[in-house]
Amino acid sequence: MTLGYAIDESWGLRLDFELFDDIQSELADIKFGVVNTWLGNEPLAGGYGQAIQRWKRDPDNLAIFETHEMLVRSIAESTAIRSNGHAWCTADNDGCIGNTLERSRCGDNCNNAVIARGHAGIYQRLYDSVKELLACKDIGESGRQRVLRDLTRYRDVLAQLGYDPEAKDA
């Protein structure tokens, strides 16, 4: 869509470079802000989020960069980042199953997912909704197992973010 906005049909489908540069600049600023949040003190969930947590605990990794800004900019520029509403997805293609068919996969150590505290409310609502399904008598054993699996995934995400799903404080 970025290119679509930058194409001006009155110019014969030529690229509007000024608009394109504005969009690229805005995208870079957004990515910088997201990565800066990841490298702060708040906990992260998801496989990539947990990897970032481990990576930033090693002082040798941080010593590679002269400043915090250089660290953030390097990661922001080299990482595909898009929001799927319930996580930040760093997959650089559309093959991620968590973006389409099975959203609970992002919390199941997906190597591409970064789940931050801003996503906690979503996971709390998912947890509460799925928990209600346990009362359904007609979902069968396989349905019950799926509900239990998803409850575990959502509970794990909330715990990694510092929340207790039963306390309703997410």
Backbone hydrogen bonds, N-H to C=O, Kabsch-Sander energy under -0.5 kcal/mol:
donor,donor_aa,acceptor,acceptor_aa,energy
5,Y,1,M,-2.4
6,A,2,T,-1.3
7,I,3,L,-1.2
8,D,14,R,-1.8
9,E,7,I,-0.7
11,W,8,D,-1.9
12,G,9,E,-1.7
13,L,8,D,-0.7
14,R,8,D,-0.8
16,D,6,A,-2.8
17,F,15,L,-1.2
20,F,16,D,-2.7
21,D,17,F,-2.8
22,D,18,E,-2.1
23,I,19,L,-2.5
24,Q,20,F,-2.6
25,S,21,D,-2.5
26,E,22,D,-2.3
27,L,23,I,-2.5
28,A,24,Q,-2.4
29,D,25,S,-2.2
30,I,26,E,-2.3
31,K,27,L,-2.7
32,F,28,A,-2.3
33,G,29,D,-2.2
34,V,30,I,-2.3
35,V,31,K,-2.7
36,N,32,F,-2.5
37,T,33,G,-1.7
38,W,34,V,-2.1
39,L,35,V,-2.0
40,G,37,T,-1.6
45,A,115,I,-2.7
47,G,110,C,-1.0
48,Y,110,C,-1.1
48,Y,113,A,-1.0
49,G,113,A,-2.0
50,Q,46,G,-2.9
51,A,47,G,-1.9
52,I,48,Y,-2.3
53,Q,49,G,-2.1
54,R,50,Q,-2.4
55,W,51,A,-2.8
56,K,52,I,-2.7
57,R,53,Q,-0.6
57,R,54,R,-0.8
58,D,55,W,-1.2
61,N,58,D,-1.1
62,L,58,D,-1.2
63,A,59,P,-1.8
64,I,61,N,-0.9
65,F,62,L,-1.2
71,L,67,T,-1.8
72,V,68,H,-2.6
73,R,69,E,-2.8
74,S,70,M,-2.3
75,I,71,L,-2.1
76,A,72,V,-2.8
77,E,73,R,-2.5
78,S,74,S,-1.4
79,T,75,I,-1.0
82,R,89,C,-1.8
84,N,87,A,-2.2
88,W,114,V,-3.0
89,C,82,R,-3.4
89,C,87,A,-0.6
90,T,88,W,-0.5
90,T,112,N,-2.3
97,I,95,G,-0.5
99,N,96,C,-0.9
100,T,97,I,-1.0
102,E,97,I,-2.1
105,R,102,E,-1.9
106,C,103,R,-1.3
107,G,104,S,-0.9
108,D,105,R,-1.5
109,N,107,G,-0.6
110,C,105,R,-0.5
110,C,106,C,-0.6
113,A,110,C,-1.1
114,V,88,W,-2.3
115,I,45,A,-2.4
116,A,114,V,-0.5
119,H,116,A,-2.2
120,A,117,R,-1.6
122,I,119,H,-0.6
123,Y,119,H,-1.8
124,Q,120,A,-2.5
125,R,121,G,-2.3
126,L,122,I,-2.5
127,Y,123,Y,-2.5
128,D,124,Q,-2.7
129,S,125,R,-2.6
130,V,126,L,-2.7
131,K,127,Y,-2.4
132,E,128,D,-1.4
133,L,129,S,-0.7
133,L,130,V,-0.9
134,L,130,V,-0.5
134,L,131,K,-1.3
135,A,132,E,-1.3
136,C,133,L,-1.4
143,G,139,I,-1.1
144,R,140,G,-2.2
145,Q,141,E,-2.4
146,R,142,S,-2.0
147,V,143,G,-2.3
148,L,144,R,-2.5
149,R,145,Q,-2.4
150,D,146,R,-2.6
151,L,147,V,-2.6
152,T,148,L,-2.1
153,R,149,R,-2.2
154,Y,150,D,-2.7
155,R,151,L,-2.7
156,D,152,T,-2.5
157,V,153,R,-2.1
158,L,154,Y,-2.3
159,A,155,R,-2.5
160,Q,156,D,-2.5
161,L,157,V,-1.6
162,G,159,A,-1.4
163,Y,158,L,-3.3
167,A,164,D,-1.6
168,K,164,D,-0.6
169,D,164,D,-0.6
